Amino acid sequence: QSALTQPASVSGSPGQSITISCTGTSSDVGNYNNRVSWYQQPPGKAPQLIIHDVTSRPSGVSSRFSGSKSGNSASLTISGLQAEDEADYYCASHRSGNTYVFGTGTKVTVL
Amino acid sequence: QVQLVESGGGVVQPGRSLRLSCAASGFTFSHYAIHWFRQAPGKGLDWVATISYDGRITFYTDSVRGRFTISRDNSKSTLYLQMNSLRPEDTAVYYCAREPAATVGVPSFYFDYWGLGTLVTVSS
């Protein structure tokens, strides 16, 4: 069960915007059901949901986080980058066959 | 507030068994599907298993099917993961997480609350 592909690391200065890509296949990310979610994992902590259903943001999550999708790839954009955004970020998708697959993970560094 | 607390991790020899628990509070446990995930040291997240709100439906990732069993006791608001024939590659932090449900039994396909995890180390 191959993982979704994410860049290993992305960095930016405070206030900048960064985008993390997540590439899968037509069996997961590219599925018309839009079952893509994103999770933030600070060092040594548990994952936290930040985006679900490609673009939806749970209550309490900053509006600086936004999601999108095109074809077999999804993206997470963090606008107005802040020091507190330093963490690992994972995309996830439901996959045909009632399984779930995560991305390889992206380490975000605020310069 | 919603809480999920994993327990039962530890050091175990290859081939032995271990049972993890996930105690839930702050919500109606019997209304939600729950999942187990794991994260090997320094690695990414992996989905392990899913159980439906009523315990009747389960799914597993290929690498644990036949060795691990997910179950739940809704009267105790507790989820379990029975892990048999453990291998060194099963070494990881194991997390439980809730799948939200606007309607009981209708999946949402994402995970809104996670526990802090419990570490399982398989080593001789």
Interface residues (C-beta under 8 A of the other chain):
Chain A: Q1 A3 N33 R35 S37 Y39 Q41 K45 A46 P47 Q48 L49 H52 D53 P58 Y90 A92 H94 N98 T99 Y100 V101 F102 G103 T104 G105
Chain B: H35 G44 L45 D46 W47 T50 F59 T61 D62 Y95 A97 S108 F109 Y110 F111 D112 W114 G115 L116 G117
